[in-house]
Amino acid sequence: MCLSLDTPVADFSLGDFVARYRIDSETGRVTFELLPADRVGDTVAPRKSVDTPSVHTGQSIKWPAVPARKSDSLVQVKLRGDGGGEGFGLGRTMRNGPSVASLVFERQELTTSPDGALRIETVLAGARVRAIHRLDWAPGDLAVIVSTALENTSNEPVTVEMLSSFNLNNLTPFARDDAPERLHAHRFRSCWSSEGRHDTQLLEELHLERSWAGHSQQSERFGQVGTQPVRGWFPFVGLEDREAGVFWGARLAWAGSWQMEIYRRHDEVNLSGGLADCEFGHWWKTLKAGERLETPEAHLAVATGDIDDLCHRLTSVQEKALINLPESENDLPILFNEWCSSWGNPTHDYIVETGRRLAETEVGILVIDDGWAERPGNEFQRNGDWIVNRKAFPEGLSATTAALKECGLTPGIWFEFEVCNPGSKAFDGLPDLQLHFNDAPHTVGPRRFWDMQN
């Protein structure tokens, strides 16, 4: 049964786990949880308030009861014009501002396809916007796909400065209190041309203890800015309740600036993520009246076992992309890139000889790297015009690729089509077609970038 004002808690059985939605009776906020199906009975009722010592001001008085938990909305959004910084959060988080406080439950809809796949849409109405939280799952899936849409329901433009793809709430439901010394954050560090390094820290080590009075927002906001999805961190976050033996995790399907947040103010921990916000990634989007913004997808999972079990569930989402592949991709051919042999100076004769040698191996693809195109002064990475280097390939690339095919190889080519470099005619001759930053072509090292929207 779907969530409604008459049914303030709705559980959806999704294989071996459960998605739980709840309407808070005091605030009207809607929360979202994932639970292992065989552990639902182990959840405990949270404490109502935090015991605090008396405060002495000439006489002994009792400090007002401090709420132990406060519901956190399954959608986080910040609109320009909202106040900010409440709870000492300015510069650390853009969550839980006035626009979130205005979001109230409107409806929830469940649609099921003939193959059993389902979609749950939870609609929240706000002062200037409507938020649609979407969950997709199909039989056999080990994780869910979640995203958020935001509609401008006002008559004026609104500027969005933060919008979450997901917000996973009420962690951990297996502890009555703030679960001291048992919650661990899992992340993976990495950078260009590097492997990942697993990073695990107690929340106390990240200074993510609850605020004793509930006044202070604590947030570990991390991610990366730019178009390298993995630069510093993988777009992944995990939280482990070590005593309960349960892991929650999320990853983002996005190749641009992104962020994750491990957020805490009271007993419970919340995990959210999506596009890098205005503070972290200098991002905002203005929506005209009636316009709609869709976030990148997030993959969410809950697991018992260990971190590998969680990661397996999250990466299993990729397996659907392997269904109905073209015949050429039914296997994974070995690819040979000749960069580390010619070091940017390939020639027709060298490539053909390399192809003949590789024909005796199981290699299926030979990629010709930098140097096949003219480079002014033959300097490293001086491309942009992409004119075939006739000194190295006198008969053009067609003769070379034909010879490789005779060797039984599929030819490939390195091509940074999105950039141009100094010395090329494109670099100085076509500035209006390039990305701009602060009213000038955006130059990064030896590269400028084409504006693909121009």
FENLINCOR-V317844 format. One line per field, one symbol per residue. burial: # if it has 24 or more other ideal C-beta (glycine too) atoms within 12 Angstrom, else .. Layout:
burial=???
This chain:
burial=.##....#####.###########....########..#...#..#...#...............###############.#.#..#.#..######.##########.#.......#####################..##############...##################.###...######..........#..##..#.####..#.#########....##############.#.#########..#########################.###.#.....#.##########..#.###.##.##..................###...#.#####.###.##..#....##############....######.##..##...#..##.##..#.#.####....######.##......##.....#.....####....
